[in-house]
Structures are given as structure tokens and as C-alpha cells.
Amino acid sequence: MVFGFSNPFAFSRPRTAATRQDQGDENAPPQVRTTGDAWYDQPGMFSFLPPPPTRDGAAPGVHFSPNLAQGRARQTESEVPRPATALPDHRIGTAESSVNPDLPPRGASRRGKHQGSDGGFVQGGVQSGASIRRRKRQVIPTHVITDQINEIRNSVREEDFESPIAPPAPSVFSEEGGWSGTTMKQSNDGRAWSSTDVTSTLAATEMQTFGLKKSMHPFDPFDPPRGVTATTIEINYSDEPDEDSPFPEVRASVSNFDDPDMPVATFRSVLLGLLFTFFLGSANAFFYLRNPSPLLFPNIAIMLAYPIGKSMAWTMPMNSWRTPKWLRQLGFPTQYSLNPGPFNIKEHSLILIMVNCGMGAPFGINYSVVAEVYYDRKPSALFDIVYWLSTQMIGYGLAGFARRFLVWPAGIIWPQNLSWCTLMNTLHAEDDEDGGKREISRNRLMIYVMAGSFFWYFLPGFLFQALSYFSFICWMAPNNVRVNHLFGVTTGLGMSIITFDWSQIAYLGSPLVVPWWAIVNISIGFVFVFWFLAPILYYSNAGNMAYLPMMDLGLYDRFGAPYNISNVVDLSKMTFNEAAYHEYSPIYLTIGYTIVYGTTFAVAMALISHTVLYHGKDMWRQVKNPHNPIDQDVHMRLMKQYDEIPNWWFASFFIFMTLLSIFAVTAWGTILPVWALLFAIFIGAVYVIPSTYVFALSTQQITINSISQLIASYCLPGNAVGIMIFKTYAGATQTTAMQSIQGFKIGHYMKIPPRTNFIMQCLATSVGALAQLGVKDIVMSSPDACLPTNTNHLTCPQAKAMFSSSIIWGLMGPNRVFGTGTTFGPILWAMFIGFLLPILFWWAGRRWPDRGLSYISIPVLLAGLTFAPPATGINYSSWLFVGFVFQHWGRKHFFRLWSKYNFVLSGALDIGTAISILFIFLTLQLPKDGTIAVDWWGNNVFMNTMDYLGGTWKTAPETGFGPTTWK
């Protein structure tokens, strides 16, 4: 006996004849399994089939097995490894068949792109499957009628085949002692096979020609056992090739099969999703208020959920009950059980979706902290609840309408999602077969790399930190300002290139996940702007920036010191002192900060023109035909079997959240007019599709904080509090919609019912927001919260930055920084340049289509620049080098190995490093006020350089630099 729990990684297909009979369905069709040997499910019911023909006569290149994850196989060099998608273990089979990659498994007829009506292969009109019992093997007697077999074989003309003749496929004995089957005929293009029925009036036998064993059967085929009926099985090979995604990244990460009956929103998946959201979200809220601190990502939930889910499957009772009708209408199953069986990959995917939506830092936390600490306007508990919930889900309704553009099309691949899907498939799949090659399995590789990256990070993260800040040239000339500017990795341009810290290499996103074309775009932009243009501007003292550090996000005065806002603002009355401002200093930006502002303004406008030119035609076609998505693939067709979410769900939810937002800003006197709130939501909505296009194709996330802040400062002059809320709602609308769309794409790949997906997103986000609100209240109950003297380093750095920006943009006004005649006024021209650049490259790509200009994406190029600072050249150069090795050279020359291992390696590096960072923080940095340290040269050498100390090219005079009067 083989029980489902004996193989925790196994895969099964939708409910089949086998499982229906196991469950007592009297109307289930007869079961037949074909494996090259004979199998039977009931006395006397058995079949056998030979291996199917191959195109060139060679051995088949892929080996499938029902108890392997979908398509996990050994391949030829030109093939992409099928991902492993585990299905419930209670349908484990034991047969294995060898097939050509362009043909279905042996004995399978392809219905609707190689699948049965409910998603599985069809064997002789009866869908293949597996049951809880290992089937007993039967063999055929050795007394054979060879003349009959040869007569049938000779009836097939050899010229009908482009590859060696395949023998007829005997399938089932009849009561008359004969058998029936088919011969296969290959089409001229060498891809498809058609079938011709052949029937014997006498019993067929096992022959070496058929690849079967010679053994004596316990009963005579001319006197069949009781219960045998005449049955004919046809083996039909469709003219259609094996259907899968046209993109190799997707084929290597996502299965092209689905089991609609696999449990999804189970008790344990919902419970684990909410628990992980609660604890990881609470931890992120705490870390958000602390400096320094790590941030947690969904990768950790992927790893932790797996062993816990497997343990719950073993220990929880299997009680079940009928689901209420209203829950069934929402997409829940008919029967609900505390333990529906083994922990499966769809449950795991649902946990990931919930955690990804609910564990991020809350958008409302900055305003709540700033209002309480700096503006002495402590929000009430009810306001915080309403404000936080509305900002965390304001974009979810918009996400539903954007799915037709960003989820359903096959070309929108979402590389980050593919990495997560690969991790889950690897966890739930059996060990890889090496196909005769001594290759490590993906499971084993993931474990080794995770362990190695965990222990390795102790070197650059704690014991030898110079490996992370590897500015070795600066170590040799620590007092040479120009050398430190060019090769420094803290405030310099980072031309040292090398680092041994994966968290530094993957600062812009894992280079094993980001597409090569995006890496090239971003690297070109960085080299031109930061390594070519920035030094020219800096050393020519443009805007008096040579008196300031090169790469820094701080604001400075004309004396080269950090800008003291209290000199120009009466903090007790929150009023701007015009006279004090003219006596003190205007605001000066570093060259790095200037570029950040310029690129954020430019990318905001480039997104609009780029989306219209490059995606506008497809979007318009989709709008005109909303019920027939363009660029469909197998995943879209598999998702059609699930109930779709009506548009009124999304419209109603968006209206409800908008009304909740209006209630928040009006009931508690936030000084933000309703029209301004609606305008902020509108701005965020406009950027949902353009920014998500970039994120879905390149993994580069674009925010609209700067452009929304600029608009708000002109719409609400002098209203610092209103500008903060305006900025929050604009950014929240865009970002929450993007998160929800990402969750829908994960569900699209992993076949999560859309209604279940949406409901769980909303539930997890609500729980996460309330948990994070509780953490904020606990932290703010401390008398020294957000003060530099806080003993737990809870200094609220992000809230402090938002307070400073509210003073600059609200009380001082944008005209004093970016107005006409000011030092940094020309930065606003970046918006015009950003809008124009996509138009120029779009025209040039059409004018010279063979010059490679179509690979240039201005939004991606500009978006990558917004990471610097704090990112420096060492982050970009090491990222480019690793990306070249894996995403270009490795993929080009070792495609099969790249397909099999690339995303697994990326996920393992990310998870191992993240867990190590968290472990070091909790055990070595958080205790004893962070005084646990290893004091030696390897941890101090990079601190004794002008790069680390922020050296400047020129020294500011005592009387100050720049003009003596200012606007």
C-alpha cells in the first residue's frame, strides 16, 4: 500500500476516473492506466501500450511520472525544465511513461491542448490519473500469435512515416479474445501524429518489439476472468504541439497543468497567512521606526510556512463540514475540513499572496508619528484605524480593472513572481532526475546555497565588514579626496566595482531575476549620469555643490553644514519666519540628491509617454474587447475554469475606500480639502498602469512621491499637514494597486481562484494594518520615542524625513527651492526631457529597426537612477557583473542549466542572506544597545577614509558660499 503522506512532494491531476471510483462514484468510467506494462484496477481489466514513436527514432527526451511534479523531467540541451507543481498526495500514481517533448504521455489523447476536460491527460477516452492504491502488475502469456501481429504491422506503409515505423499499440483484450488499438502516423512537419485503428480477432501477446516482458500470465486470455467487457481504447495524437508559455523564464518556473480540485483557502492556509502577516508586519513596523534595522520580505514567509504547513497536515484532525452557500458563491469549496490532506502548493501560494499584501510598512505610519511628535496633534485611535485601513487598500479596487492589461497577457511575466514560484515549486517537488548527468537536484541546491549564504554573511555583515564596503583603493589613500570621491562606496561614486556582500549586490534587486535588457538599461544610465556627468558638474562647482559631499541625501546650508530648519521655522506655532530665512541660508542639495530629484521628475513624465507609445495599442484593443484577453497562453486558459470576479466588486470596493478616506480627512480636521484628496487619488490612479508595466517587466518599482509632493505644494501652499496626507494618498493609491496586481499574477501562475485571492488580500491587509497600528502605539508610549536619545534606537528616521519635507514643501514652498531664478530651478526641466525621451527613442526605433533601439526603455533607465544615493557605483557595477554572468553569458551558453537552477539560486541567496541579517540583528546588534562588536582592522579600515567621513572638494568659507541674497 502506498498512502499519500508517504510522498510529501507529489503531484496529481484533477479528479479522474480512478479517484471517482475510489470515492464511490458508480457512474465513473472504467479506469485504464498505460505504462508500457499491464495494469489493472478491477479483475480482468488491464491494458498495455508500447512507447510512443519519436521524431528521429531516438529515445524520448523527457520522462514524466504522475507522482512527479508537473513536468519535472530530464531534458535535452535545447529543452526547458518543466517546473514542479505539487498536487495532493492522495492521488499519487506509480506509473512512469516516456514521451517525446512534442507528444503527450503514452496512451494519452489530447483534448483541448493535450488535456482532458478537467485538466488531465486522457487515455483511451478515459482520463489518466492515480489512486491511493499501488496497482498490481499483470503480465501477458508467452504463447503468442506472431503471424497476426506481423500482418498488422505489415499493413502500415513505411512511406507514411518520416521516422521509424511505430508498431500498433495493443490496448485491451476483449471477451472474444482479441484486442484493439491504433497505429500512429506522423505528419510531414514531423510534429503531429494521427491514429489508425487496428483490431485483432485473436489475443495479442507481449513481444520484444513492443518493449514488453515475456512472462506467463496467471490466466488464459482466451478465457478472460469474470467482469471483463469488450473495451476499445484509442490513442489519439493531436495536431497541436505541447502547449506552454512562449517565454523560457515562465516555462522554467511555472507549471502548465492545474488541478481545480486542489484545496486552496483551507483552515491552515488562512491561519498561517494571517499569523505570518501579523508577526512579520508587526516586525516591519518596529524596524521601520528603528535605525539601523533590517526589513523583512515575503521570502522568509515562503520558507517558514512550508515546514509548519507540513506539520499541521500531519497533526490536525480531519474533521469536515459543508460550506455555507454564501461562502461557496465567493469561491470556497463545497466541503471544508481542518485538514483536507497534505499541505499543497496552492495553500503555500495563498500564504505568500496574503503576506506580500499585508506585511509591508504601512503608509499611514509617517503622518501619525509626525503629527504626534512634531506637530503636537496626536491622532485619535479611531482616526488611525480609518486612516490606516483606507491608505492600505485604496488601490485594491483599481487593481481589478488593471488585470486585463497586467495579469492576463502572457508577455507580462513579472520576474520577481517567477522567483517565488520557483522556490515553492522546488519545495513541493520531488528530487530532480539528472537524466544520466551527475547534476545536483534543485532541492539540494537550494538547501546548500541557503546554508552557505547564511553563514557567509557573518563575514561582511559582522566579522569583516570591509568585505561589504570593499573600497580597497580608498584604504591605500584614505586622505586623498578625489580618490575617495571616485572609488568610495559611502559618499563616493563607487568605482571600486567589487563587493563580497550579496545584500550590496542585490540592492537594486537580484541580478539573477532582473532581465538582462533591464540591467543594461540601468547600467548605461548610471554610467552616463553618475560616472560621466556628475563628476563634470561637481568638479566645475555647478550650483556650489563642490562645497558639499558628493553622494548624500542631506540638505545643507551655505556654510556646508546640515540645514537647521529650526532657524527659519517657529516649531511651536509651525509658521515660517521670512526674515530669519533671509538672514540664514537657502537650501543646497548635493549632486547626488539633485540627480535623484531630476530623475524622479523625469521618470514621472516618461511613464506617461512611454506607456502610450509602447503599450497604448494593446491597451486599446483590450478595452474594446474586455472579455477576450489578448496574448493568451495556457495559464490564462486554465484560469478560465474558475469563477471570475465581477467588475462591480472592484468598483464597490474602490468607492467604499474612497468614502472611508473622505471620512478620515473630514471628521478629524486634517486641513486637507476633499477636492484635494480626490485629486491625490486621481494622480495615483493615473500612474497605476504605467508604473506597474515597468515593475512587471523589469522588477524596478517606481514611486510618485516627488511629483505628488511638488503638485501638492502648489495646490496647498503653506499647508504642511495637508501636503503630507496628499502625498500619502497619492503614493498609497499607486503602490497598493501594484501590490494587489502582483498578488493576482501570483495567483494566475499558481492557479488560485480569483475570488479567493481578492478576499484573502483584503483580509490579510486589514489584519496587518491593525497589527502595525498596535506596534506604533506601543513604541510611541515611550517618553523618548523618536528622539535621538532613545535607548532602543527608535529614532523614527523615515518620519523625521517626512517632517523635514513637509516644512520645505509646505511652509517654505517649492518656489524657494525650484522656483525661477533659484540655484536648482532648472531641475524642473527634467519633466519635459523625461516626457520627450521616449518619443525620440520610439521614433528612432521605427526609423532604424535594426539598430537595437527597441531595447532601450527610458522609464527603466531612469528608474534605476533613483536608488542612488544611498546606492553607489559599487552596487551598480557588481550588479552588472553578476547579471552578465547569469542572465546573459550563462543563459546563452548553458541554457538548460540556467533554466533549471537560476531562480532557485537567486531565491536561496536572498533567503539565506535575509535570515542571517535578521539573526545578527536580533542576537548581536539589538542586545546591549548594539555594543557587541569585533574591534579590529577589518571592521574599521573603511571608516577611516574621506569617503566614509563625507569629505568635500572645496572647503566652505566662514562667511558662507553662494549669493548674499536669495529668493
N, C-alpha and C positions, 0 to 999 in steps of 0.2 A: 504493500500500500504506500502511496505517496500522498501525503497531505500537503495542502497549500502552504502551510507555515514552514515546510522543510526547505523552501527556496525563497528567501525574503526579497529577492531581486527580480522575480519572474514577471512575465508579461503575458497577458491574454487578450483575446479579441472579444467583440460583442457577443451577446447571448446567442448561442448556437444550438444546433440540434442536440449535441451532447449534453450541454448544460440544461437544456429544456427537459430532456428525458431524466436527467439526474434530479431535476426539481419536480418530477411527477407530471409533466405535461404529456397527456395521452395523444395530443394532436401533433406532437413533434415528428418531423420526418425521420426516416431511418438514418442512422449515423454511419458514415464510412470514413475511414482515415487511410490515407495512402502515403506510404513512406518508402516504397521500394521493397518492403516485406509485407506480409499479410497481417492485418489486424482485424480484430472483431470486437463488437460491442454487445452483441447478443449471440446466442448459439447459432452457428451456421452462417452468420453474416460477416463476410470478410472480403477484402479486396487487395489487389496488389498492382503496382504500376512500375514501369521502368523509369530510369532517369530521363528527363526530357532532352530533346536534341539541343545542341549548341550551334552557334552560327558557323564557327570554323572547325568544328569537330573536337575542339579542345575541351578539357574539363571545365565545368561551370566555374565561374569566378566568385560567386557569392554563396554562402551556405546559411540558410535560415533555419531557425528552430522555433516552434511555438512557445517554448519555455525560455527562449531568449528574448531580450528586449527588442522592440520593433526594429528590425533591420540591423541589429548588431551583428556584424558578419566579418568575414575575411574577404578582402577585395584584391583586385588587380591594381597596378600602379595608377591607372587612369581613373579609378573609381573613388567616390567619396564615401567615407564610412557612414553608414546609417546610424542615427542616434539611438540611444536606448531609452525607450519609454516604458516603464514598468506598468503592468496591469495586475489585477488582483490575482493572488496565488491560488484561489480556489478553482481556477481554470487552467491549471498547468497541464500541458501535454508532455509526451515523451518522444514524439517522433521528430525526426530531422530530415529535411529534404534538401537536395542540391538543385539549384536553379541557375539559369543564365540571368545576368542582371537585367536583361530586356524581357524576361519571361516571368510568369508567376510561378509559385512553388508547384512541384509536380502534382499532377492531377487536379490543378485548380483551374476553374474557368473564371474569367474576369468579368464581373458585372459592374458596369459603371466605373471605368478606370481601375480595373483589377480588384475590385472589392465586391463583396456581397451586398445585399440590400441594407444590411446593418453594419457594414464596415469590414467584414472579414472575407477571407478567400472562400471560394465556392468549389467544392469537389463534387463533380457529377450532379450539379443542381442542388447539392446539399452543402451548406456552408461548413467549412472545416472549423474545428475547434478542439478543445481538450477538456477532459473531465477530471474529477478528483481521483479517479482510479487509474493506475497504470494498466494499460490494455495488454492482454495476454497475446503473445505472438503465435501465429499459426503458420505452418509451412505446407507446401504443396507436394503431393506424392511424386515419386520419381518416374512412375510409368506414364509416359507422355505420348502424345500423338504428333510426332515431329512433322509428318507429312502435311498435316493440316496447317501447322504453323508456317512451314515453308511456303505453302500455297498462298497463304495470306500475304506473306512478305513479298513474294514474287509478283503479286498483283499490283504493287506500288511501283510506278515507273521512276527510275533513278533520275531521269532528266527533269523531273518535277522539283528536284531539290538542288539548292546551291551548296548545301553542306551534306555530310554523310546521311544516308537514309536512316530514319528513326524507325525502330520496329513498332508494330502495333502495340497498343497499350491495353492488355487484358485487364478487365476491371472486376467483374463479379460473376461467379458461377450462377447459372440458372437451374431451375428444377429439372430441365431436360438434360442437364449435364453439360451444356455448352457455356460459352462465355461471350461477352460482347465488349467492345472497346473502340478505340479510334486509332487512325494513323494521322500523323501530323505532316503538313505540307508547308514549306517555308515560302514566303513571298519573295519577289525579285529584289526588294531592297534589303533583304537579309534580316529584317527586324521582326516581322509578324509571322505567326503560324496559323494556319487554318486546319480544320479537322475533317477526317472522313471516317464515317462509322464502318467498322468491320465486325462481323459476327461469326462465331464458330458454333457449329451444331454439336461439337464434341467438347469434352472438357480440355481446357488448356493446362499446361503444366509449367513448372518453374524451369527455366533454362538459363544457361550461362549467358546466352545472347541478351536476356533481359536483366542480367546482373543479379539474379536471384540465387539462393542457396538450394542445393539438392538435398532434401531431407524428406523422410516419409511422413505423410500426413496421417494423423490417427484415424481418419475415416475416409471412406472412398467417395470421390467427388461425383461418381455416378449414382450414389445413393446418399444424397445430402441429408444432413440432420434435420430434425423437425423444426419448423418455423422458418425455413428458407423460402423466400419468394423470388420470383424472377425479377431482377433489377438490372437496369442498364445505366451505366454511368458514362456521360460524355465528358471528354476532356477538351474544352474549347479554349483556344488561344486567341485572344482578341487582336485586332489590327492595331491597337493603341499601345504605345510603349509605356513602361512603368512610370507612373505619374509621381512627380515630386517637385519641389521648389526649383526654379531655374537658377537659384543662387547657391553656390557651393557652401557658403557660410551657414545658410539655413539648413541645407541637407545634412551637414555635419553636426548640427546641434539639435534639430527638431525632428520628431518622427512624423512620417506621412500617413500614420494609421491612428485610429481612435477607437475607444470603447465607450460608447454612450452610457453604458450601464455602470461604469466605474463610479463609486461613491465620491462625492466632492465635498459638499458642505456637511460633513459629519460632525458629531459632537466633539471629537478630539481635534479636528482641524480648526473649527471655530474657537474652541477653548484655547488651543495653542496660539492661534493667530492673535487673539485678544490679549493673552498673557505676554507674549513677546512684544506686542505693541505697547502694552502698559509699561513693562520694565525697561525696554530699550528706549522708548520715547521719554520716560522719566529720566533715564541716564543722560540722554542727549540734552534735555532741558537743563540738567545740572551742569553738564560740561559746557553748555553754551554760555552760562553765567560765570564760568571759571576761566582763569588764564594762568598758565598754559593748560591745555586739556586736549584729549583726543575727541574724535567724533565717531560714532558707531554707524555702520552701514548694513543694509539687508543681508550681505554675505554671511554675517555672523548668525543671523536667524536661520539661514539655509542649513548651516552645519549643525546648529544646536537642535533644530526641530527634528532632524532625521532620527537620532537615537532615542529621543523622547517619544516620538510618534511610534517607533517600532516597539518600545517598551509598553506603551499604552495598548497596542494591539495584542500583546501577549497577556496583559494583566486585567484588562477591563472586561466586565461581563458582557455577554452577547444578547442582552435584552433588547427587544424591538417593539415598536408600536406604529400604528398607522398615522401618517402625517395628516394634519388638518387640511381641508380643501384649499383654504386661502394661502397656505404655505406651498401647496402643490402648484397653485397658479403663479407663484413667484419663482418657480423653478426648482423647488425642493422635491426630493424623491417621494414616492408613494409610501414606502416603508422607511422608518427611521430607527436606527439602532445605536446604542452606546458604542458598539464595537462591530462594524459591518465586515470585518476581516482584516487582512494585512494592511499596514499603513502604505498608501499608494502615492504615486507621483502627482496625481491631481490634488489630493489633500495638501501635499507639500507645496504645490504651486499656489494654492489658495492662501496658505500661510504667508508665502512671500508677497503676494499681492497686498494683503492686509498690512503687513509690516512696512512695506515700501510706502504706502499711503499715510500711515499713522505715526511713524517713528521720527520723522524729520523735525528740525527745530521749528517751533510754532511762529507764525508770522506776527501774532499779536503780542509776543512777549516784550519786544523792544519798546513799544509805546507804553505798555503797562508799567514797565520799570522806569522809563524816563519820566512819565507823569508823576509817579510816586516819589522818586528820588530827587529829581532836578526841578520839577515844576510844582511840587507840593500839591498835587491833585490826585490823591490816591483813589483809583477806581474802585467802585463797589464790586462785591463778589458777583452779583447778577450781571453787571456790565461786562466783567471779564468773561463770564460764561458765554454770553450772547456774542460778544466781540470775537472771542477766540474761535467759536464754532463757525461763525459766518466767514471769517477770513480763511479758515482751514478748508472750507468746502464750497466757496463761492464759485469756483471754476468747474465743479463736477458736472453741472448741468450742461455747460458748453462742451465738455469733453464728449458727450454722447453724440452731438451733432458733427463733431470733427472726426469721428471714427471712419466715416466713408472716405476720408482723404488720408488718414494717418495710421489706420489699423488694417483695413481690409485689403488695400493694394499689396501685392506680393513684393514690389520693389522697395517698400518702406520696411527695411529689415531690422532696425533697432539693434545695433551690435551689442549694447550692454545687456539687453534681454537675452541674446543668444548665449552670452557667457553664463548667465544664471541658469538658463535652460540646460546647458551642457553639464553644469555642476549637479543639478538634480537628476538628470538622466544617468550620469555616472554613478551617483549614489544608489539609484534604484535598479541598475542594470547588473547583469551577471558579469563575471570576468570576461574580458575580451578574448576572442580567439586570435592567435597570432598568425594563422594561415601558413604555418610552416616556418615563419620567420620568428626569430627569437626577439620578440618585442614585448615590452612591459605593458601590462593592462592599464587602462585609464584609471581604474580604481586604485591600483597600486601606485601609479604615478602621482595621483592627487594626494595620497597619504604621505608619500615620501617628500614631495615638494612642500606641503603644508608644514610638516615637522621641520624640514630644513630651514624654511623661511622664518618659522617661529624662533628657532634657536639662533639663526644668523642675525636677526635684528637686534639681539642683545649687544652685538658689537657696535654698529653705527648708532644705535638708539640709547646706549648706556655706557658700555665699557670703553669704546673707542670712537667717540663722536666725530672725530676728524675724518673718518671714512664717509660720513654723510656730507659734511661741509669740506669736500676734498679740493680746497683751493691751494694746492701744493706750491704753486708759483708764488702766491702771496706769502707763504711761510718763509720762502727764501728771501723776500724783500718786503718785510712787514710794514716798513715806514714809507715806501715808495707809493705816493698817492695814485699816480697814473697806472702803475701796475695793478694796484688793488682795485681801481675803478674798472679796469678791463677784465681782470681774471677773478675778482672777488665773487663770492656766492651769497653774500648777505645784502650789501648795498651796491655791489658792482654788477657788471654785465655778464659775469659767469662764463667767460671763455675758457675756463679750465676743462670743460667738457665732461670730465669723468666724475662719477659718484658711485658708491657701493651700497647705497640705501635705496631699496625698492620703493619706499614711500616718496622719495625725491624723484625717482624715475617716472613713477606713475602719478605724479602730482596733477598732470593735465588729463588723467585718465590712462588706463592701462594701454601701453603701446601694442599689446597683443590683441586688443579688442578694437581700438580706433582704426578705421580703414586707412590703408596706405595713402590714398589720394588726399585724405584729410590731414594726415601727418605732414605730407609735403606742402600743402597749402599753408598750414600754420607755421611750419618751419621757414618757408620763404618769407612770410610776413614778418616773423620775428627777426630774421637775419637782416632784412632790409630796414626795418624800423628801429630796432634796438642796437644792432651791431654796426649799422652804417649811418643812419640818420641821427640817432640820439647822440653819439659822440661828437658829431659835427655841431649840433645845436648847443651841446653842453660846453665844449671847449671854446666855442665862439662867444660864450656868455649871453646867449639869447635869453631875454627875459630875466637877466641877472640870476640865472639858475646855477652858475658856476660857484656861487657862494653857498650852495645847499648840497646835501648828499645827492648822489646820482639816482639811486633806486630806493625810494621811500614814499610811503603813503601819508606822511605827516604834512600839516600846514605850518608855514613858517612866517615870521615877520621880517622886516628889513634889516634886522640885526643878526639874522641867521639862526635865531632861536625858535623853538616851537611857539606857535601863535597862542597868546594868552587871551582867551575870549572874555575873561572877567574884566579886562581893561576897557572893553568897549560896550559891555552889556551889564545892566543892573540886574543881577540874578534874582534879587528879592522881588523886583517888580516886573522882571522879564521885559525890559524896554531897552532899546538901542540908544547909546549915547553918541550922537553925531560928533560933538566937539572932541570927545576923548578919542574917537576913531581917527580924526584928522591929526591929532597930536601923536598918536601911537604909530600905526603902520597899516598899510593894506595887506592883503593875504598873498603869499607867494607859494607856488607849487613847485615841487621837484620835477625834473624832466620825466621821471617815471610816472608820476601822478598826472602830469599833463598829457602824456600819451594815453593813459587809462581813460581820462575824460574824453579825449578826442576819439578814441576807438569806440567807446560806448555810445557816443552821439552818432558816429558814422554807421555803426552796425545796426542801430535802431532804424535808420532810414534805408540802409542796404537791404534789410529784411523785406521791406515792402516791395521795392522794385524787383528784387531777385525772385520773390515768390510769384509775382505777377508774370514775369517773363518766362521763368523756367517751369512753373507748375500751374500757371493760370489756365492753360488749355485743358489739362487733365481735370482740374477742379471744376471747370465749367461743364465739361462732359458729365462729370459725376453729379453735378447739381441738376442737370437736365434729365438724368436717368438714375435717380437715387436708389432704386430697388434692384439695379443690376450693376454691381461694382465693376469698375474697370480693373484690368490687370489681376484677374482672379488666379488663384493657384489651388492646389489640393487642400490647403488649410482653410481657405475660405469656403470651399465646397463641403468640407467636413463640418464646419461650424454652422452650416445652414440647417442641420438636423436639430439644433437647439432653438428654443423659443427666443425670438428677438425681443429687444426692449422697445416698447412703443415710444415714439418721439414725445408724447405728452408726459411721460415720466420725467424726461430731462427738462422739458420746458417748465413743468410744475416745480421741479426741484430748484431750478435756477431762479424762478420768480420768488419762491419761498425764501431762499437765501438772500436775495436782494431786499425783500421786505424785512428780513431779520437784520440786515446791515443798516437799513434806514432807521429801524427801531433803535439800534445801538447808538447811532450818531445823533439822534434827536432826543431820546429820552434822558440822556445824561449830559447834555450840554457840551459836546465836544468841539464846538465852534466850527464845525465843518458843515456847510450848507448841503442840502440834499442834492441840488443840482451838481455840486462838485463831486459828491460821492458817486452819482450815476456816471459822471464824466470819467472818473477814475476807473470804474468797472468797464466802461466802454473802451478805454485805452487798453486795458488788459485783455479784453476780448479780441480786439483787433490783432494783437500780437500772438494770440494762441496758436493759430495755424502756421504763420511764418516761422516762429521760434521753434515750434515742435518739429517742423520739417528738418531744420538744422540738427536738432538733438537726435531725431530718429535716424538720420543718415550718417552723422559724424560723431555722436556722443558729446558734442560741445553744447553745453547749456548756456543760453543767453538770457540775461535778466534785463529788465527795463527800468531799474531803479533810478539811474541817472536821468534818463529822458523824462520819466514821470515826475521826478523831483524838480526838474527845470520847468516843466509845464505848470506844475502846482505853484511854484514860486511866482510865476507871472499871473496866474489866476487868483491866487490868495496872498497878495503882498502883505507882509508883516504878520501873517497868521502861522506861527511856528507849529502850534499843535495841529492845526488843520492840515498843514503840509505833511506832517508825519503820517496822519491817518490816510490822506490821499495817496501817498506813496505806498503805504501798506496794502491798501485795497487794489491798487493797480497791479502791483507785483504779485499779490496773492491770487488774483484772478488768472493771470497768465500761468503762474507756476503750479497751482493746484490743478488746473486743467491739464497741464503737461503730465503731472504725476498720475492723474486718473487715466489719461490716454495710454500711458506706459503700462498701467495695470491691465487695461483692456488688451493691449498687444501681447502681454504675457499670457493672458487667458486665451487669446487667439492661437498662440503657438501650442499651448498645453491643453487646449480644448476644454476650457472652463465655461460652463453656461453663462451667457452674458448677464442674465438677471441675477444670478447668484454672485457674480463678480461685482456688479454695481452695489448690491445691498451690502456685501461684506466690506467694500471700500468705505461706504458711509458709516457703517457700524464701527470699524476699526479706527477711522479718523476721529469719530466722536470720543471714543474711549481714550485715544492717545492725547487729544486736546485737553480733556478733563484731568488726566493724569499729570500732564505737563503743567497745567494751571496749579495743581496742588503742590508740585515741586517749587514753582515760583513763589507761592505764598509762604512755604516753609523757609526758603532762602531769604526772602525779604523780611521775615520776622526777626532776623538778626539785627542788632542795632548798628553794626558796622557794615551792613550789606552794601556792596558796590563801592566801597571806599578803598583807597589804596592800602589802608592798614588792615584789611580783613585778613584774619589768621588762616583762613582756608583758601585764600587767593580767589574768592568770589568777588572779583572786581568789576564784573559786567562790561567787558571791553566792547562788545557789539552795541549795547545800549548807550555807552558813552559816545561811541562814534555817531550813532543816530542823533543824540542830543547836540553834538557839535554841528552836524549837517543841518539840523533844524534851525540853529542860530544863524548859520551862514546863509542858508537859503530863505529862511523865514524873516528873521529880524534885520539882518544886514541887506538881504536882497541880492538877486543874481546880477544886477547891473554893476555892483561894486566889484564883482569878480570877473564877469564875462561881458560886461557892457561895452559899448563903443568907446574907444579911447583907453581902455584898460590894457594891462600887460597881456592878459590871457583872453581878451575878446576874440581874437582870430580863431580860437578853438571851435566856435560855433559854426565856422565854415565847414567843419568836418561833416556836418549833417548833409550839406549839399554834395560834398565829394562822395560821401557814402552812398547817397541815392544815385549818383551818376555812374559810379564804377561798374555796377552790374550791367547797366545798359551798354556801356562801352565794350565790356568783355562778351556780352551776349551778341552784339553786332559783329565783333571781331571773330567770334566762333563760327558764325554763319558765313562770314566773308571768307575766312580761311579755315575750313573744317578739318584740314589735315595737319594743323599746327599744334594740336593738343590743348587749345584754349578752352575747350569744353570741360576740361578737368579743373579749371580754376573756379573756385566758389568764394566770392568776396565775403559773404557773411561768415563762412567758416574761417577764412583767413583773418578777418578782423576779430572774431570771437576769441580765437586763441590768444590774441594780444592782451585781452582783459585780465589774464591771470598774472601779468607782470606789471608792477610788483604786487604781491610779495614774491612771486616766482621770478627766478633769474635765468640767465643763459644756461646754467648747468642743468636745470630742469628740462629745457627745450632740447639741448644738444644730446644728452643721454637718452631722452625720449625718442629723438630722431634715430639715433644709432640702434637702439633695441627694436624700434619699429621697422627699420630697414632689414635687420637680420631675420625677423619673424614674418612680418607682413609682406615683404617684397621678395627677398632672396629665398627664405625658407619656403614660402608658399609657391614660388616659381619652380624651384628645383626639387622640392620634397613635398609635393602637394598631398600625397596620401598621408604621410606622417603629420603634416600640418593640419589636415582635416581632422585627424584622429586626436591629436594632443593639444593643439594650440589653445583652445578656450579652456580646457581643463587646466593647463599650466597657468594661464592667466588668473583664473579663479582661485587656484591653490595658493599662488603667490600673494594675492590680495588678502585672502582669509588668514593665512599664516602670519602675515605681517600685521594685520589689524588686531588679531588676538594677542600677538606679542606686545604691541603698543599698549593695549588695554591692560595687559598683565603687568607690564613695567610701571605703568601709571598707578595702578591700584596697590602694588606691593613695594615700590621703591621711590615713587615721587609723592604720592598722597600722604603716606605716614611721615611723622616727624617734620611736618612743614617743608617737605622737599629737601631736607638737608642730607639725605642719604646720597652719596656720590662717590665716585672714584676720582681722586685728585691726582692727575698725572699729565704728562705732556700730550698724550693722545686726546685728552679732553679739553686742553687749554690752548693748544697752539693756534687754532683758528680764531680764538678770541683776542689774541694779542696782535691784531693786524688793523690797518686803517680801514679795511673793508668792514670788519665787524664793528668798529668804533664809529663808522659813518664819516670818514674824512672827506673834506671838500677840496676842490681845485683852487679856490680862492678863499682868503680869509676876510670876513666882513669887517669893515672899519667900525670904529666905536660910534661914529655918528650915523651909521647905517648906510646902506647902498640904495640905489634907485632914485627916483624923483623925490623932490622935497614936498611936493603937493600931489594929491591924488583925488580921484573921484569918490 
